[in-house]
Amino acid sequence: MKPKISISKIQKLKLSNYLPFLDWLLNYHAEYLVGDIMAGVIVAIMLIPQAMAYALLAGLPPQVGLYASILPPIIYVLFGTSRALAVGPVAMVSLLVATGVGQLAQPNTPQYLIYAVVLAFLVGILQTFMGLVRLGFLVNFLSHAVISGFTSAAALIIGLSQLKHLLGVNFPSTESTYELLQAIIQNLSQTNLVSLGIGLSSIALLLCFNKPLDNYLKSRQLAPSLITPITRSGSLLVVLASTLLVWILKLEQTADIKIVGEIPAGLPAVTLPNFDLTIWQQLLPIALTISFVGFMESIAIAKSLASKRRQKLMPIKN
């Protein structure tokens, strides 16, 4: 005999389809609180340099990255349906913005910013439409080989695009990987050794915080409740240590280390995007590209994280 389901439970299930936060809020366990607070603090602190870096990668002022990273995590907490999905700025989309908008205007100019705002508005419209028509079925075509190839290619492109910061050398802007590699080889003699040293040291520390430190702490029989926060705080400690190093030694003056500099305080005024149809037509192809690539990248990362935790990812498909 099938168990009876009360009307209130059925109503709750239907309501959670429209307000997904009810699912975790009503079933939240107090023992999760400390870990969630620690994770929230680390993510919030790490999001600051990450958002500014990706804004610069997109050819925008660093404060734009901060503005764009405030609301998405808050909205996803309320309406997101996957615990494995990471929401925030991503390098691939930043590169696409720089590529698309860079063909229409020079980076770090008022016109470039206008185009970028219109592009963000168009991508929002397109992705909302994708959600309404239930394009989640596209996930069915994402095999492990496709996910692996996409993430590997994205990592290579992103890594190459950041070599100029690691080496402390300005390279000419180009969309060709071959031309970029050629420029790197030609400008190796101009490498800023201090910048390279900071970058390589940061990479080495991050690698140490991954497996070696975890294994060492386990061999010392440290409590698992302490091992996890220590090993997961590697990125945060590297950012803080490198920032303090540059500030104390004034490396921006003595070693020509590039820094972000002063960031305008406060929030920008709320304005409407430009509704010039000519601009919309020019940006529509790149908006379509970002919409699909952004969706596929998010799902690929979510599926990868979910598989490690042996969880299923359930995108809306019907």
C-alpha positions as CSV (number, residue, x, y, z in Angstrom):
1,M,0.0,0.0,0.0
2,K,1.4,3.4,-1.1
3,P,2.1,5.9,1.7
4,K,-0.2,8.9,1.8
5,I,1.3,12.3,1.0
6,S,-0.3,15.2,2.8
7,I,-1.7,18.2,0.8
8,S,0.7,20.5,2.6
9,K,3.7,18.4,1.5
10,I,2.5,18.5,-2.1
11,Q,2.0,22.2,-2.0
12,K,5.5,22.6,-0.5
13,L,7.0,20.6,-3.3
14,K,5.2,22.7,-5.9
15,L,6.3,25.9,-4.2
16,S,9.9,24.8,-4.1
17,N,9.9,24.5,-7.9
18,Y,9.4,28.3,-8.0
19,L,11.3,29.1,-4.8
20,P,14.2,26.6,-4.7
21,F,15.7,28.1,-1.5
22,L,12.8,26.6,0.5
23,D,14.3,23.2,-0.2
24,W,17.5,23.8,1.7
25,L,16.2,26.4,4.1
26,L,13.5,24.2,5.6
27,N,15.9,21.2,5.8
28,Y,19.0,23.0,7.0
29,H,21.1,21.4,9.8
30,A,22.9,23.5,12.4
31,E,26.1,21.5,12.1
32,Y,26.5,23.0,8.6
33,L,26.6,26.6,9.9
34,V,30.3,26.9,10.8
35,G,31.5,25.3,7.6
36,D,29.2,27.4,5.5
37,I,30.3,30.7,7.2
38,M,33.9,29.8,6.7
39,A,33.3,28.9,3.0
40,G,31.3,32.1,2.6
41,V,34.1,34.3,4.0
42,I,36.7,32.7,1.9
43,V,34.7,33.0,-1.3
44,A,33.8,36.6,-0.6
45,I,37.4,37.6,0.0
46,M,38.6,35.6,-3.0
47,L,35.9,37.1,-5.2
48,I,37.4,40.6,-4.8
49,P,40.7,40.1,-6.6
50,Q,39.1,37.5,-8.9
51,A,36.4,39.9,-10.1
52,M,38.8,42.8,-10.6
53,A,41.2,40.5,-12.5
54,Y,38.5,39.2,-14.9
55,A,37.2,42.8,-15.4
56,L,40.7,43.8,-16.5
57,L,40.8,40.7,-18.7
58,A,37.6,41.9,-20.4
59,G,39.1,45.3,-21.0
60,L,37.0,47.0,-18.3
61,P,37.8,49.0,-15.2
62,P,38.4,46.8,-12.2
63,Q,35.5,48.2,-10.2
64,V,33.1,46.9,-12.9
65,G,34.1,43.4,-11.9
66,L,33.2,44.2,-8.3
67,Y,29.8,45.6,-9.3
68,A,29.0,42.6,-11.5
69,S,29.9,40.1,-8.7
70,I,27.6,41.3,-6.0
71,L,24.1,40.3,-7.0
72,P,24.6,36.9,-8.9
73,P,25.6,34.8,-5.8
74,I,22.8,36.3,-3.8
75,I,20.2,35.6,-6.5
76,Y,21.5,32.1,-7.1
77,V,21.2,31.3,-3.4
78,L,17.5,32.0,-3.7
79,F,16.7,30.5,-7.1
80,G,19.6,28.1,-7.9
81,T,18.9,24.4,-8.1
82,S,22.4,22.9,-8.0
83,R,24.8,22.9,-5.1
84,A,27.6,21.9,-7.4
85,L,27.3,25.0,-9.7
86,A,29.8,27.8,-9.1
87,V,28.4,31.2,-9.8
88,G,30.7,34.2,-10.4
89,P,32.9,35.8,-13.0
90,V,34.8,33.4,-15.3
91,A,37.8,34.0,-17.5
92,M,36.3,32.5,-20.7
93,V,33.4,34.9,-20.8
94,S,35.8,37.8,-20.0
95,L,37.9,36.8,-23.0
96,L,34.8,36.6,-25.2
97,V,33.8,40.1,-24.1
98,A,37.2,41.5,-24.9
99,T,37.2,39.8,-28.3
100,G,33.7,40.8,-29.3
101,V,33.6,44.4,-27.9
102,G,37.2,45.0,-28.8
103,Q,36.3,44.9,-32.5
104,L,33.9,47.8,-32.0
105,A,35.7,50.1,-29.5
106,Q,39.0,50.6,-27.7
107,P,39.3,49.0,-24.2
108,N,39.0,51.3,-21.2
109,T,37.0,54.0,-23.1
110,P,33.5,55.2,-22.4
111,Q,32.2,53.8,-25.6
112,Y,33.7,50.4,-24.8
113,L,31.9,50.4,-21.4
114,I,28.6,51.3,-23.2
115,Y,29.0,48.3,-25.5
116,A,29.8,46.0,-22.6
117,V,26.7,47.0,-20.7
118,V,24.5,46.5,-23.8
119,L,26.2,43.1,-24.3
120,A,25.5,42.1,-20.7
121,F,21.9,43.1,-21.2
122,L,21.6,41.1,-24.4
123,V,23.1,38.0,-22.8
124,G,20.7,38.3,-19.9
125,I,17.7,38.4,-22.3
126,L,19.0,35.4,-24.3
127,Q,19.7,33.3,-21.2
128,T,16.3,34.1,-19.7
129,F,14.8,33.0,-23.0
130,M,16.9,29.8,-22.9
131,G,15.5,29.0,-19.5
132,L,11.9,29.7,-20.4
133,V,12.0,27.4,-23.5
134,R,13.8,24.7,-21.4
135,L,17.1,24.4,-23.3
136,G,18.5,22.2,-20.6
137,F,18.2,19.2,-22.9
138,L,21.4,20.5,-24.5
139,V,23.2,19.0,-21.5
140,N,22.4,15.5,-23.0
141,F,25.0,16.2,-25.7
142,L,27.8,17.0,-23.2
143,S,29.9,13.9,-22.9
144,H,32.9,13.5,-20.6
145,A,35.2,13.9,-23.6
146,V,33.6,17.2,-24.6
147,I,33.8,18.5,-21.0
148,S,37.4,17.4,-20.7
149,G,38.3,19.0,-24.0
150,F,36.5,22.2,-23.3
151,T,38.0,22.7,-19.8
152,S,41.5,21.8,-21.0
153,A,41.3,24.2,-24.0
154,A,39.9,27.0,-21.8
155,A,42.7,26.5,-19.2
156,L,45.3,26.8,-22.0
157,I,43.7,30.0,-23.5
158,I,43.4,31.6,-20.0
159,G,46.9,30.6,-19.0
160,L,48.4,32.1,-22.1
161,S,46.4,35.3,-21.7
162,Q,47.8,35.7,-18.2
163,L,51.4,35.1,-19.1
164,K,51.9,38.9,-19.7
165,H,51.1,39.5,-16.1
166,L,53.3,36.7,-14.8
167,L,56.2,37.9,-16.9
168,G,55.5,41.6,-16.3
169,V,55.6,42.3,-20.0
170,N,53.0,44.1,-22.3
171,F,52.1,42.0,-25.3
172,P,50.2,43.3,-28.3
173,S,46.5,42.3,-28.3
174,T,45.8,39.4,-30.6
175,E,43.2,36.7,-31.1
176,S,45.7,34.2,-32.5
177,T,47.4,31.8,-30.2
178,Y,50.3,31.4,-32.6
179,E,50.9,35.2,-32.7
180,L,50.7,35.3,-28.9
181,L,53.3,32.6,-28.5
182,Q,55.5,34.4,-30.9
183,A,55.1,37.6,-29.0
184,I,56.0,35.8,-25.7
185,I,59.2,34.4,-27.2
186,Q,60.2,37.7,-28.6
187,N,59.7,39.6,-25.3
188,L,61.2,37.1,-22.9
189,S,64.3,39.2,-22.5
190,Q,62.1,42.0,-21.0
191,T,60.8,39.7,-18.2
192,N,60.3,41.4,-14.8
193,L,62.1,38.9,-12.6
194,V,60.4,40.2,-9.4
195,S,57.0,39.8,-11.0
196,L,57.9,36.3,-12.2
197,G,59.2,35.3,-8.8
198,I,56.0,36.4,-7.1
199,G,53.9,34.6,-9.6
200,L,55.9,31.3,-9.5
201,S,56.0,31.4,-5.7
202,S,52.3,31.8,-5.6
203,I,51.8,28.9,-7.9
204,A,54.2,26.7,-5.9
205,L,52.3,27.6,-2.6
206,L,49.0,26.7,-4.1
207,L,50.3,23.4,-5.3
208,C,51.7,22.7,-1.8
209,F,48.3,23.5,-0.2
210,N,46.6,21.0,-2.5
211,K,47.9,17.4,-1.8
212,P,51.3,17.7,0.0
213,L,50.1,19.7,2.9
214,D,46.9,17.6,3.2
215,N,49.0,14.4,3.4
216,Y,51.5,16.0,5.9
217,L,48.7,17.1,8.3
218,K,47.1,13.7,8.1
219,S,50.5,12.0,8.9
220,R,50.7,14.3,12.0
221,Q,47.2,13.0,13.0
222,L,45.6,16.4,13.0
223,A,41.9,16.5,13.4
224,P,40.0,16.4,10.0
225,S,37.9,19.4,11.2
226,L,41.1,21.4,11.2
227,I,42.8,19.9,8.1
228,T,40.0,21.0,5.7
229,P,39.9,24.7,6.6
230,I,43.7,24.9,6.5
231,T,44.1,23.2,3.1
232,R,41.2,25.1,1.6
233,S,42.5,28.5,2.7
234,G,45.6,28.3,0.4
235,S,44.3,30.7,-2.2
236,L,43.2,33.2,0.5
237,L,46.6,33.1,2.2
238,V,48.5,33.5,-1.1
239,V,46.5,36.6,-2.1
240,L,47.0,38.2,1.4
241,A,50.7,37.4,1.5
242,S,51.4,38.7,-2.0
243,T,49.4,41.8,-1.3
244,L,51.2,42.5,1.9
245,L,54.6,41.9,0.3
246,V,54.0,44.4,-2.5
247,W,52.6,47.0,0.0
248,I,55.4,46.6,2.6
249,L,58.3,46.6,0.1
250,K,56.6,49.2,-2.2
251,L,57.3,46.9,-5.2
252,E,55.2,49.0,-7.5
253,Q,57.8,51.8,-7.1
254,T,61.0,49.8,-6.6
255,A,60.5,46.9,-8.9
256,D,57.8,48.2,-11.4
257,I,55.2,45.7,-10.2
258,K,51.8,46.6,-11.7
259,I,49.0,47.1,-9.2
260,V,45.3,47.8,-9.6
261,G,45.6,51.1,-7.7
262,E,42.8,53.1,-6.2
263,I,39.3,51.8,-6.8
264,P,36.4,54.3,-6.9
265,A,34.2,54.0,-3.8
266,G,30.5,53.5,-3.8
267,L,28.1,52.0,-6.3
268,P,27.4,53.3,-9.8
269,A,24.2,55.0,-10.6
270,V,21.4,52.8,-12.0
271,T,21.0,53.5,-15.7
272,L,19.3,51.8,-18.7
273,P,21.5,50.3,-21.4
274,N,21.7,51.9,-24.9
275,F,18.7,50.8,-27.0
276,D,20.3,51.7,-30.3
277,L,19.3,48.9,-32.7
278,T,22.5,49.2,-34.7
279,I,24.6,48.5,-31.6
280,W,22.3,45.5,-30.7
281,Q,22.8,44.1,-34.2
282,Q,26.5,44.4,-33.9
283,L,26.7,42.7,-30.5
284,L,24.1,40.0,-31.2
285,P,26.6,37.4,-32.6
286,I,28.9,37.7,-29.6
287,A,25.9,37.8,-27.2
288,L,24.7,34.4,-28.7
289,T,28.2,33.0,-28.4
290,I,28.5,34.1,-24.7
291,S,25.1,32.8,-23.9
292,F,25.8,29.3,-25.1
293,V,29.4,29.1,-24.0
294,G,28.5,30.5,-20.6
295,F,25.8,27.9,-20.2
296,M,27.9,25.0,-21.4
297,E,30.9,26.1,-19.3
298,S,28.7,26.3,-16.1
299,I,27.1,23.0,-16.7
300,A,30.5,21.4,-17.5
301,I,32.0,22.6,-14.3
302,A,28.9,21.6,-12.3
303,K,28.9,18.1,-13.8
304,S,32.6,17.7,-13.0
305,L,32.1,18.8,-9.3
306,A,28.9,16.7,-9.0
307,S,30.6,13.6,-10.3
308,K,33.4,13.9,-7.7
309,R,30.8,14.0,-5.0
310,R,28.7,11.3,-6.6
311,Q,25.8,13.6,-7.0
312,K,23.4,14.0,-9.9
313,L,23.0,17.3,-11.8
314,M,19.4,17.9,-12.7
315,P,19.1,20.9,-15.1
316,I,15.5,22.0,-16.0
317,K,14.7,20.1,-19.2
318,N,10.9,19.9,-19.3
